[in-house]
Every structure is written in structure tokens, then in C-alpha cells.
Amino acid sequence: MPLTELNHYFVRANDLERTRRFYCEVLGFEQMPRPDFPFPGYWLGVGGKVQVHMGPHGIPNAGLYYLGSTPQSSTRDAGVVDHIAFSATDPDAFAARFESMGVHARKRFLPEIQLFQMFVEDPDGLTIELNFHGIEIKPAWVADGENYARMPRVTGASAT
């Protein structure tokens, strides 16, 4: 059940369009196709691989979408890193390990792109996201999982 690579990091942007322009125009990232998440934002990457996910600060229901930061999190100096994501394999083994160690994992499924996710917090409170690609059906042991398609949608904000 190894971690295979850093998948992406999420930035809660104070000014979503300005931050997107910086990543694309200054750093050379490309805007990539993004699933129909219930909140606005961008996927940016290079070479066909997503490396940065960003969404706007101050949106309704932010606590549902941004699992690693709060509305009270700093918006100065370094920006806000909401979470760090890794690609991984064998979600069953991770679930068993987390349960045996008493680590709470928040589980999400995005059937649109066959993605299952687990979110855990490190000892300092940083949210770590594990992405398991190619999962067509929500695992049977995921009784408390969330489905992005059933979350309330943010309307009236820019970006898709």
C-alpha cells in the first residue's frame, strides 16, 4: 500500500483569478480540465498532470469543501495551503491501518472520474489527502463516505 507520488496541493486563494494568472503566466502552469466540483476553482498542471488545485476564499459552505483550513485561517504572508494530496494504492489496507491506529479518515467518492479519497490530519493539523484512482464503485466498507455530487453547490462565484 505505498504512496506513489505527490498528487497536488490545494490553495485557498484570496483572489482566485489573480492567483490563477500568477501560476499560469509566471510559473508556466496550464489550466487543466476540472470535474464538476460544487465550488469554483481551477486545476493547474504541467505535462498533463494536475499539481495545483485552487478555490476561492470566503465562499458559502467552505467547511464542506476545504478540509484543511478554516475561515479563521491566515490569509496573509504565505497564502493558505488547505491540504497536500498523494496518489496511493490499496484503499482497503489504508482503511484497516487507520482503523487499527485510531486515525479518523474522512472519505469521499467522485464517481464522475472514478476517484476515491481519504483525508486524515497529521499531528500538527495539516490535512493529508490520499487519492485512489480507478475506483468505479464506492467500497462497501465506506458507510460514512461523502459524495461530491450530493453536496450543496456554490453559485454566483467565478471560475469552473
N, CA, C and O atoms as a DFTB+ gen file, in Angstrom:
640 C
 N C O
     1  1       0.818      -1.199       0.000
     2  2       0.000       0.000       0.000
     3  2       0.856       1.255       0.000
     4  3       0.705       2.099       0.883
     5  1       1.732       1.395      -0.951
     6  2       2.638       2.544      -0.930
     7  2       1.977       3.824      -1.418
     8  3       1.033       3.805      -2.209
     9  1       2.511       4.946      -0.915
    10  2       2.218       6.219      -1.551
    11  2       3.050       6.218      -2.818
    12  3       4.197       5.773      -2.801
    13  1       2.498       6.705      -3.908
    14  2       3.216       6.611      -5.168
    15  2       3.816       7.936      -5.626
    16  3       4.845       7.940      -6.301
    17  1       3.195       9.062      -5.272
    18  2       3.742      10.361      -5.654
    19  2       2.925      11.466      -5.014
    20  3       1.791      11.254      -4.584
    21  1       3.521      12.654      -4.956
    22  2       2.754      13.817      -4.546
    23  2       1.760      14.086      -5.654
    24  3       2.155      14.198      -6.815
    25  1       0.490      14.191      -5.333
    26  2      -0.546      14.364      -6.335
    27  2      -0.820      15.839      -6.605
    28  3      -0.763      16.270      -7.757
    29  1      -1.112      16.612      -5.582
    30  2      -1.346      18.045      -5.747
    31  2      -1.386      18.712      -4.388
    32  3      -1.442      18.044      -3.355
    33  1      -1.357      20.024      -4.396
    34  2      -1.681      20.750      -3.178
    35  2      -2.790      21.723      -3.502
    36  3      -2.943      22.151      -4.646
    37  1      -3.570      22.072      -2.481
    38  2      -4.738      22.944      -2.654
    39  2      -4.452      24.286      -2.003
    40  3      -3.978      24.357      -0.869
    41  1      -4.745      25.342      -2.735
    42  2      -4.583      26.702      -2.230
    43  2      -5.949      27.359      -2.165
    44  3      -6.687      27.391      -3.149
    45  1      -6.276      27.883      -0.988
    46  2      -7.474      28.712      -0.838
    47  2      -7.032      30.136      -1.174
    48  3      -6.372      30.797      -0.372
    49  1      -7.403      30.598      -2.368
    50  2      -6.891      31.854      -2.910
    51  2      -7.719      33.050      -2.448
    52  3      -8.949      33.016      -2.471
    53  1      -7.024      34.105      -2.030
    54  2      -7.712      35.343      -1.660
    55  2      -8.360      35.989      -2.878
    56  3      -9.459      36.534      -2.772
    57  1      -7.701      35.938      -4.027
    58  2      -8.224      36.445      -5.295
    59  2      -7.961      35.342      -6.318
    60  3      -6.856      35.214      -6.845
    61  1      -8.990      34.555      -6.586
    62  2      -8.846      33.351      -7.398
    63  2      -8.253      33.641      -8.778
    64  3      -7.340      32.939      -9.215
    65  1      -8.754      34.651      -9.459
    66  2      -8.274      34.943     -10.814
    67  2      -6.833      35.434     -10.807
    68  3      -6.039      35.037     -11.659
    69  1      -6.490      36.291      -9.854
    70  2      -5.110      36.778      -9.762
    71  2      -4.153      35.625      -9.483
    72  3      -3.074      35.549     -10.071
    73  1      -4.555      34.726      -8.582
    74  2      -3.705      33.583      -8.246
    75  2      -3.564      32.647      -9.435
    76  3      -2.470      32.144      -9.692
    77  1      -4.649      32.402     -10.167
    78  2      -4.576      31.557     -11.370
    79  2      -3.630      32.175     -12.395
    80  3      -2.785      31.479     -12.957
    81  1      -3.764      33.463     -12.637
    82  2      -2.885      34.134     -13.605
    83  2      -1.417      33.994     -13.199
    84  3      -0.561      33.748     -14.049
    85  1      -1.122      34.149     -11.908
    86  2       0.258      34.004     -11.447
    87  2       0.791      32.610     -11.765
    88  3       1.865      32.471     -12.351
    89  1       0.042      31.584     -11.380
    90  2       0.505      30.217     -11.612
    91  2       0.677      29.925     -13.100
    92  3       1.619      29.240     -13.497
    93  1      -0.236      30.446     -13.922
    94  2      -0.160      30.171     -15.365
    95  2       0.850      31.064     -16.073
    96  3       1.691      30.575     -16.828
    97  1       0.771      32.361     -15.835
    98  2       1.612      33.296     -16.588
    99  2       3.038      33.377     -16.047
   100  3       3.987      33.502     -16.822
   101  1       3.193      33.308     -14.743
   102  2       4.523      33.449     -14.151
   103  2       5.231      32.104     -14.034
   104  3       6.412      31.989     -14.362
   105  1       4.516      31.094     -13.569
   106  2       5.142      29.791     -13.337
   107  2       5.010      28.829     -14.516
   108  3       5.707      27.815     -14.564
   109  1       4.125      29.132     -15.467
   110  2       4.006      28.293     -16.651
   111  2       3.070      27.106     -16.524
   112  3       3.114      26.200     -17.357
   113  1       2.218      27.087     -15.497
   114  2       1.234      26.014     -15.381
   115  2       0.179      26.173     -16.471
   116  3      -0.058      27.276     -16.963
   117  1      -0.443      25.074     -16.836
   118  2      -1.549      25.068     -17.780
   119  2      -2.840      24.828     -17.015
   120  3      -2.861      24.080     -16.038
   121  1      -3.926      25.470     -17.463
   122  2      -5.230      25.185     -16.876
   123  2      -5.703      23.852     -17.422
   124  3      -5.700      23.631     -18.633
   125  1      -6.111      22.962     -16.523
   126  2      -6.476      21.600     -16.895
   127  2      -7.990      21.412     -16.701
   128  3      -8.616      22.157     -15.946
   129  1      -8.572      20.418     -17.380
   130  2      -9.993      20.131     -17.141
   131  2     -10.209      19.758     -15.680
   132  3      -9.403      19.043     -15.085
   133  1     -11.296      20.244     -15.116
   134  2     -11.603      20.021     -13.700
   135  2     -12.996      19.420     -13.589
   136  3     -13.911      19.889     -14.266
   137  1     -13.188      18.399     -12.759
   138  2     -14.530      17.837     -12.582
   139  2     -15.510      18.890     -12.067
   140  3     -15.112      19.977     -11.650
   141  1     -16.755      18.559     -12.103
   142  2     -17.816      19.461     -11.689
   143  2     -17.965      19.471     -10.168
   144  3     -18.992      19.060      -9.628
   145  1     -16.911      19.953      -9.481
   146  2     -16.985      20.094      -8.033
   147  2     -18.071      21.114      -7.685
   148  3     -18.401      21.954      -8.522
   149  1     -18.631      21.066      -6.489
   150  2     -19.692      22.006      -6.125
   151  2     -19.192      23.387      -5.715
   152  3     -19.970      24.179      -5.183
   153  1     -17.935      23.694      -5.943
   154  2     -17.391      25.011      -5.642
   155  2     -16.466      25.412      -6.785
   156  3     -15.895      24.545      -7.447
   157  1     -16.309      26.709      -7.028
   158  2     -15.471      27.149      -8.135
   159  2     -13.992      26.935      -7.852
   160  3     -13.581      26.800      -6.700
   161  1     -13.208      26.906      -8.904
   162  2     -11.775      26.757      -8.742
   163  2     -11.112      26.319     -10.015
   164  3     -11.735      26.307     -11.077
   165  1      -9.853      25.958      -9.919
   166  2      -9.061      25.543     -11.072
   167  2      -8.182      24.361     -10.700
   168  3      -7.779      24.196      -9.549
   169  1      -7.897      23.544     -11.703
   170  2      -6.827      22.565     -11.650
   171  2      -5.753      23.079     -12.589
   172  3      -6.037      23.419     -13.738
   173  1      -4.521      23.135     -12.104
   174  2      -3.401      23.595     -12.912
   175  2      -2.325      22.525     -12.893
   176  3      -2.148      21.833     -11.890
   177  1      -1.607      22.389     -13.996
   178  2      -0.554      21.388     -14.023
   179  2       0.368      21.582     -15.198
   180  3       0.262      22.561     -15.938
   181  1       1.271      20.644     -15.361
   182  2       2.196      20.605     -16.492
   183  2       2.301      19.162     -16.961
   184  3       2.161      18.227     -16.172
   185  1       2.546      18.995     -18.236
   186  2       2.725      17.645     -18.773
   187  2       1.504      16.761     -18.605
   188  3       1.639      15.542     -18.498
   189  1       0.319      17.346     -18.578
   190  2      -0.900      16.560     -18.451
   191  2      -1.220      16.086     -17.042
   192  3      -2.162      15.315     -16.859
   193  1      -0.459      16.526     -16.036
   194  2      -0.688      16.095     -14.657
   195  2      -1.052      17.290     -13.781
   196  3      -0.357      18.306     -13.781
   197  1      -2.142      17.159     -13.038
   198  2      -2.571      18.201     -12.112
   199  2      -1.587      18.271     -10.952
   200  3      -1.215      17.246     -10.380
   201  1      -1.169      19.485     -10.608
   202  2      -0.266      19.667      -9.478
   203  2      -0.768      20.684      -8.475
   204  3      -0.371      20.650      -7.310
   205  1      -1.639      21.593      -8.909
   206  2      -2.191      22.608      -8.013
   207  2      -3.704      22.645      -8.205
   208  3      -4.195      22.722      -9.331
   209  1      -4.433      22.590      -7.099
   210  2      -5.883      22.772      -7.103
   211  2      -6.133      24.026      -6.293
   212  3      -5.567      24.187      -5.212
   213  1      -6.964      24.909      -6.793
   214  2      -7.242      26.129      -6.035
   215  2      -8.720      26.438      -6.066
   216  3      -9.434      26.121      -7.017
   217  1      -9.158      27.073      -4.983
   218  2     -10.523      27.541      -4.855
   219  2     -10.520      28.871      -4.138
   220  3      -9.519      29.232      -3.519
   221  1     -11.617      29.611      -4.205
   222  2     -11.651      30.949      -3.621
   223  2     -11.886      30.945      -2.119
   224  3     -12.587      30.086      -1.585
   225  1     -11.291      31.917      -1.456
   226  2     -11.538      32.155      -0.032
   227  2     -12.917      32.802       0.121
   228  3     -13.361      33.536      -0.762
   229  1     -13.584      32.533       1.227
   230  2     -14.801      33.249       1.583
   231  2     -16.067      32.772       0.909
   232  3     -17.002      33.559       0.763
   233  1     -16.142      31.521       0.490
   234  2     -17.354      31.032      -0.162
   235  2     -18.298      30.384       0.850
   236  3     -17.856      29.945       1.912
   237  1     -19.593      30.321       0.532
   238  2     -20.534      29.609       1.404
   239  2     -20.144      28.134       1.519
   240  3     -19.599      27.556       0.579
   241  1     -20.420      27.543       2.651
   242  2     -20.162      26.113       2.900
   243  2     -18.695      25.729       2.786
   244  3     -18.386      24.574       2.493
   245  1     -17.785      26.670       3.010
   246  2     -16.358      26.390       2.857
   247  2     -15.912      25.204       3.707
   248  3     -15.029      24.454       3.289
   249  1     -16.492      25.018       4.873
   250  2     -16.122      23.908       5.742
   251  2     -16.376      22.544       5.124
   252  3     -15.729      21.566       5.497
   253  1     -17.309      22.466       4.185
   254  2     -17.559      21.204       3.482
   255  2     -16.469      20.898       2.470
   256  3     -16.112      19.737       2.265
   257  1     -15.941      21.935       1.838
   258  2     -15.030      21.744       0.721
   259  2     -13.563      21.828       1.118
   260  3     -12.731      21.094       0.583
   261  1     -13.247      22.700       2.033
   262  2     -11.864      22.948       2.423
   263  2     -11.623      22.267       3.766
   264  3     -11.948      22.817       4.818
   265  1     -11.065      21.093       3.723
   266  2     -10.935      20.283       4.936
   267  2      -9.698      20.607       5.752
   268  3      -9.568      20.135       6.882
   269  1      -8.792      21.393       5.212
   270  2      -7.547      21.650       5.923
   271  2      -7.382      23.067       6.416
   272  3      -6.354      23.395       7.008
   273  1      -8.369      23.920       6.186
   274  2      -8.283      25.291       6.668
   275  2      -9.672      25.746       7.097
   276  3     -10.685      25.161       6.713
   277  1      -9.692      26.793       7.894
   278  2     -10.960      27.317       8.395
   279  2     -11.113      28.753       7.918
   280  3     -10.145      29.353       7.450
   281  1     -12.315      29.316       8.030
   282  2     -12.481      30.733       7.685
   283  2     -11.560      31.642       8.510
   284  3     -11.273      32.765       8.094
   285  1     -11.099      31.174       9.662
   286  2     -10.208      31.967      10.508
   287  2      -8.734      31.772      10.165
   288  3      -7.874      32.442      10.736
   289  1      -8.433      30.868       9.244
   290  2      -7.038      30.637       8.868
   291  2      -6.442      31.904       8.262
   292  3      -7.147      32.722       7.670
   293  1      -5.150      32.043       8.422
   294  2      -4.448      33.213       7.912
   295  2      -4.666      33.379       6.418
   296  3      -4.708      32.400       5.674
   297  1      -4.803      34.604       5.994
   298  2      -4.885      34.905       4.568
   299  2      -3.741      35.831       4.171
   300  3      -3.773      36.438       3.100
   301  1      -2.742      35.939       5.021
   302  2      -1.591      36.817       4.773
   303  2      -0.303      36.014       4.653
   304  3      -0.252      34.834       5.000
   305  1       0.698      36.657       4.173
   306  2       2.060      36.142       4.087
   307  2       2.187      34.965       3.120
   308  3       2.519      35.184       1.955
   309  1       1.942      33.748       3.545
   310  2       2.226      32.585       2.706
   311  2       0.998      32.072       1.965
   312  3       1.080      31.028       1.318
   313  1      -0.126      32.757       2.033
   314  2      -1.340      32.200       1.461
   315  2      -1.824      31.073       2.347
   316  3      -1.294      30.873       3.440
   317  1      -2.797      30.351       1.907
   318  2      -3.347      29.276       2.711
   319  2      -3.234      27.961       1.957
   320  3      -3.886      27.769       0.931
   321  1      -2.413      27.066       2.463
   322  2      -2.365      25.711       1.922
   323  2      -3.422      24.927       2.681
   324  3      -3.323      24.752       3.895
   325  1      -4.434      24.457       1.963
   326  2      -5.544      23.758       2.585
   327  2      -5.189      22.298       2.863
   328  3      -5.505      21.775       3.932
   329  1      -4.541      21.647       1.913
   330  2      -4.156      20.245       2.098
   331  2      -3.065      19.871       1.113
   332  3      -2.808      20.592       0.149
   333  1      -2.433      18.748       1.361
   334  2      -1.447      18.173       0.448
   335  2      -1.960      16.789       0.073
   336  3      -2.389      16.028       0.940
   337  1      -1.916      16.463      -1.212
   338  2      -2.503      15.205      -1.686
   339  2      -1.445      14.289      -2.283
   340  3      -0.502      14.735      -2.937
   341  1      -1.629      13.001      -2.040
   342  2      -0.766      11.966      -2.592
   343  2      -1.616      10.969      -3.356
   344  3      -2.745      10.675      -2.963
   345  1      -1.075      10.450      -4.445
   346  2      -1.678       9.291      -5.086
   347  2      -1.286       8.085      -4.248
   348  3      -0.200       8.053      -3.669
   349  1      -2.153       7.108      -4.181
   350  2      -1.887       5.928      -3.354
   351  2      -2.573       4.715      -3.971
   352  3      -3.378       4.836      -4.894
   353  1      -2.241       3.561      -3.447
   354  2      -2.864       2.316      -3.884
   355  2      -3.413       1.593      -2.657
   356  3      -3.009       1.868      -1.527
   357  1      -4.324       0.679      -2.891
   358  2      -4.876      -0.214      -1.868
   359  2      -5.623       0.524      -0.749
   360  3      -5.165       0.545       0.394
   361  1      -6.768       1.127      -1.077
   362  2      -7.526       1.841      -0.051
   363  2      -7.979       0.947       1.096
   364  3      -8.110       1.416       2.227
   365  1      -8.221      -0.333       0.823
   366  2      -8.638      -1.249       1.888
   367  2      -7.554      -1.358       2.964
   368  3      -7.855      -1.347       4.157
   369  1      -6.302      -1.461       2.540
   370  2      -5.205      -1.581       3.501
   371  2      -5.037      -0.285       4.297
   372  3      -4.793      -0.329       5.503
   373  1      -5.167       0.869       3.632
   374  2      -5.081       2.138       4.361
   375  2      -6.214       2.247       5.374
   376  3      -5.990       2.663       6.511
   377  1      -7.431       1.876       4.970
   378  2      -8.575       1.960       5.889
   379  2      -8.338       1.077       7.105
   380  3      -8.602       1.492       8.233
   381  1      -7.844      -0.133       6.886
   382  2      -7.570      -1.040       8.003
   383  2      -6.467      -0.483       8.900
   384  3      -6.569      -0.554      10.124
   385  1      -5.432       0.061       8.308
   386  2      -4.340       0.642       9.097
   387  2      -4.848       1.812       9.929
   388  3      -4.578       1.889      11.128
   389  1      -5.579       2.715       9.300
   390  2      -6.105       3.871      10.031
   391  2      -6.990       3.419      11.193
   392  3      -6.871       3.935      12.304
   393  1      -7.871       2.460      10.935
   394  2      -8.767       1.973      11.992
   395  2      -7.980       1.344      13.138
   396  3      -8.290       1.579      14.306
   397  1      -6.969       0.549      12.812
   398  2      -6.191      -0.118      13.863
   399  2      -5.384       0.873      14.693
   400  3      -5.059       0.602      15.849
   401  1      -5.060       2.028      14.100
   402  2      -4.274       3.038      14.809
   403  2      -5.138       4.148      15.406
   404  3      -4.620       5.096      15.996
   405  1      -6.453       4.026      15.248
   406  2      -7.351       5.039      15.798
   407  2      -7.289       6.374      15.068
   408  3      -7.575       7.417      15.656
   409  1      -6.915       6.350      13.787
   410  2      -6.833       7.572      12.988
   411  2      -8.138       7.737      12.215
   412  3      -8.521       6.863      11.437
   413  1      -8.815       8.860      12.434
   414  2     -10.072       9.120      11.726
   415  2      -9.774       9.535      10.290
   416  3      -8.949      10.417      10.051
   417  1     -10.439       8.905       9.347
   418  2     -10.301       9.266       7.935
   419  2     -11.659       9.693       7.404
   420  3     -12.645       8.966       7.522
   421  1     -11.695      10.868       6.825
   422  2     -12.907      11.337       6.155
   423  2     -12.839      10.814       4.728
   424  3     -11.821      10.976       4.055
   425  1     -13.913      10.188       4.261
   426  2     -13.898       9.504       2.972
   427  2     -14.825      10.201       1.988
   428  3     -15.916      10.648       2.342
   429  1     -14.361      10.282       0.736
   430  2     -15.158      10.900      -0.321
   431  2     -15.014      10.093      -1.606
   432  3     -13.991       9.461      -1.869
   433  1     -16.083      10.144      -2.391
   434  2     -16.096       9.431      -3.663
   435  2     -16.555      10.398      -4.745
   436  3     -17.530      11.127      -4.561
   437  1     -15.850      10.403      -5.877
   438  2     -16.210      11.212      -7.030
   439  2     -16.358      10.268      -8.222
   440  3     -15.417      10.068      -8.990
   441  1     -17.573       9.682      -8.368
   442  2     -17.762       8.671      -9.406
   443  2     -17.495       9.186     -10.814
   444  3     -17.106       8.411     -11.687
   445  1     -17.697      10.475     -11.048
   446  2     -17.504      11.072     -12.373
   447  2     -16.126      10.763     -12.952
   448  3     -15.978      10.571     -14.159
   449  1     -15.126      10.719     -12.086
   450  2     -13.761      10.436     -12.570
   451  2     -13.152       9.213     -11.881
   452  3     -11.933       9.042     -11.892
   453  1     -13.979       8.371     -11.289
   454  2     -13.550       7.129     -10.627
   455  2     -12.449       7.397      -9.607
   456  3     -11.372       6.802      -9.655
   457  1     -12.748       8.306      -8.687
   458  2     -11.774       8.712      -7.676
   459  2     -12.362       8.505      -6.288
   460  3     -13.450       8.992      -5.979
   461  1     -11.630       7.778      -5.462
   462  2     -11.970       7.619      -4.054
   463  2     -10.890       8.327      -3.250
   464  3      -9.707       8.227      -3.576
   465  1     -11.290       9.045      -2.197
   466  2     -10.341       9.819      -1.412
   467  2     -10.496       9.525       0.074
   468  3     -11.581       9.195       0.554
   469  1      -9.385       9.655       0.785
   470  2      -9.380       9.640       2.245
   471  2      -8.601      10.867       2.709
   472  3      -7.546      11.192       2.166
   473  1      -9.137      11.539       3.719
   474  2      -8.484      12.708       4.292
   475  2      -8.165      12.411       5.753
   476  3      -9.043      11.993       6.507
   477  1      -6.925      12.623       6.153
   478  2      -6.506      12.467       7.543
   479  2      -5.713      13.715       7.932
   480  3      -5.231      14.445       7.066
   481  1      -5.581      13.952       9.232
   482  2      -4.788      15.082       9.702
   483  2      -3.488      14.585      10.303
   484  3      -3.461      13.591      11.029
   485  1      -2.405      15.296       9.988
   486  2      -1.133      14.956      10.621
   487  2      -1.142      15.510      12.050
   488  3      -2.080      16.218      12.415
   489  1      -0.138      15.213      12.860
   490  2      -0.142      15.653      14.260
   491  2      -0.201      17.161      14.455
   492  3      -0.582      17.631      15.526
   493  1       0.176      17.933      13.422
   494  2       0.116      19.385      13.528
   495  2      -1.151      19.969      12.923
   496  3      -1.300      21.189      12.859
   497  1      -2.063      19.113      12.479
   498  2      -3.333      19.579      11.952
   499  2      -3.360      19.803      10.448
   500  3      -4.369      20.276       9.925
   501  1      -2.275      19.476       9.730
   502  2      -2.274      19.614       8.279
   503  2      -3.062      18.450       7.681
   504  3      -2.840      17.292       8.035
   505  1      -3.977      18.763       6.779
   506  2      -4.787      17.728       6.156
   507  2      -4.005      17.064       5.025
   508  3      -3.447      17.734       4.155
   509  1      -3.979      15.739       5.058
   510  2      -3.340      14.922       4.034
   511  2      -4.448      14.193       3.288
   512  3      -5.278      13.523       3.902
   513  1      -4.463      14.320       1.972
   514  2      -5.454      13.677       1.113
   515  2      -4.781      12.524       0.383
   516  3      -3.708      12.693      -0.195
   517  1      -5.402      11.365       0.408
   518  2      -4.928      10.212      -0.353
   519  2      -5.913       9.968      -1.486
   520  3      -7.111       9.821      -1.245
   521  1      -5.418       9.923      -2.720
   522  2      -6.248       9.721      -3.903
   523  2      -6.029       8.332      -4.469
   524  3      -4.906       7.928      -4.768
   525  1      -7.130       7.612      -4.606
   526  2      -7.116       6.266      -5.156
   527  2      -7.870       6.325      -6.487
   528  3      -9.097       6.417      -6.506
   529  1      -7.144       6.273      -7.578
   530  2      -7.732       6.412      -8.909
   531  2      -8.217       5.059      -9.428
   532  3      -7.702       4.010      -9.041
   533  1      -9.218       5.104     -10.311
   534  2      -9.733       3.896     -10.945
   535  2     -10.730       3.134     -10.098
   536  3     -10.991       1.960     -10.365
   537  1     -11.294       3.771      -9.085
   538  2     -12.295       3.119      -8.225
   539  2     -13.673       3.414      -8.818
   540  3     -14.157       4.543      -8.737
   541  1     -14.290       2.419      -9.403
   542  2     -15.564       2.617     -10.095
   543  2     -16.761       2.639      -9.161
   544  3     -17.749       3.325      -9.423
   545  1     -16.672       1.889      -8.072
   546  2     -17.793       1.771      -7.130
   547  2     -17.277       2.072      -5.734
   548  3     -16.203       1.614      -5.342
   549  1     -18.054       2.846      -4.989
   550  2     -17.663       3.166      -3.615
   551  2     -17.448       1.862      -2.848
   552  3     -18.314       0.987      -2.873
   553  1     -16.306       1.716      -2.164
   554  2     -16.057       0.482      -1.405
   555  2     -17.175       0.196      -0.410
   556  3     -17.710       1.113       0.213
   557  1     -17.521      -1.068      -0.265
   558  2     -18.642      -1.476       0.592
   559  2     -18.439      -1.051       2.042
   560  3     -19.421      -0.798       2.741
   561  1     -17.206      -0.966       2.513
   562  2     -16.943      -0.621       3.907
   563  2     -17.037       0.881       4.167
   564  3     -16.821       1.320       5.297
   565  1     -17.352       1.668       3.155
   566  2     -17.446       3.124       3.315
   567  2     -18.895       3.493       3.615
   568  3     -19.628       3.929       2.727
   569  1     -19.300       3.317       4.858
   570  2     -20.668       3.655       5.250
   571  2     -20.830       5.151       5.466
   572  3     -21.913       5.695       5.247
   573  1     -19.765       5.823       5.893
   574  2     -19.861       7.237       6.249
   575  2     -19.241       8.152       5.202
   576  3     -18.919       9.301       5.505
   577  1     -19.070       7.667       3.980
   578  2     -18.423       8.468       2.944
   579  2     -19.333       9.541       2.371
   580  3     -20.559       9.457       2.453
   581  1     -18.704      10.546       1.792
   582  2     -19.424      11.652       1.164
   583  2     -19.323      11.522      -0.345
   584  3     -18.358      10.964      -0.867
   585  1     -20.328      12.041      -1.045
   586  2     -20.334      12.043      -2.498
   587  2     -20.407      13.497      -2.940
   588  3     -21.343      14.212      -2.580
   589  1     -19.417      13.941      -3.726
   590  2     -19.387      15.328      -4.180
   591  2     -20.685      15.720      -4.883
   592  3     -21.135      16.858      -4.749
   593  1     -21.291      14.802      -5.626
   594  2     -22.499      15.113      -6.387
   595  2     -23.673      15.482      -5.483
   596  3     -24.628      16.106      -5.945
   597  1     -23.620      15.114      -4.232
   598  2     -24.731      15.384      -3.305
   599  2     -24.472      16.584      -2.395
   600  3     -25.299      16.892      -1.537
   601  1     -23.352      17.257      -2.564
   602  2     -23.028      18.413      -1.719
   603  2     -23.733      19.660      -2.240
   604  3     -24.008      19.760      -3.436
   605  1     -24.032      20.621      -1.350
   606  2     -24.622      21.870      -1.833
   607  2     -23.647      22.581      -2.761
   608  3     -22.437      22.579      -2.534
   609  1     -24.187      23.182      -3.799
   610  2     -23.364      23.833      -4.814
   611  2     -23.211      25.320      -4.515
   612  3     -24.148      25.972      -4.052
   613  1     -22.022      25.847      -4.783
   614  2     -21.764      27.275      -4.657
   615  2     -22.158      27.926      -5.977
   616  3     -21.743      27.479      -7.046
   617  1     -22.946      28.964      -5.899
   618  2     -23.352      29.681      -7.098
   619  2     -22.954      31.140      -6.973
   620  3     -22.757      31.653      -5.872
   621  1     -22.839      31.790      -8.098
   622  2     -22.555      33.220      -8.100
   623  2     -21.102      33.580      -7.961
   624  3     -20.785      34.768      -7.903
   625  1     -20.187      32.611      -7.903
   626  2     -18.743      32.909      -7.809
   627  2     -18.119      32.580      -9.162
   628  3     -18.664      31.768      -9.911
   629  1     -17.000      33.190      -9.480
   630  2     -16.358      32.961     -10.760
   631  2     -15.563      31.671     -10.756
   632  3     -15.281      31.101      -9.701
   633  1     -15.207      31.221     -11.940
   634  2     -14.352      30.065     -12.211
   635  2     -15.122      28.765     -12.205
   636  3     -16.133      28.608     -11.520
   637  1     -14.604      27.834     -12.998
   638  2     -15.162      26.489     -13.052
   639  2     -14.053      25.485     -13.077
   640  3     -14.310      24.282     -13.124
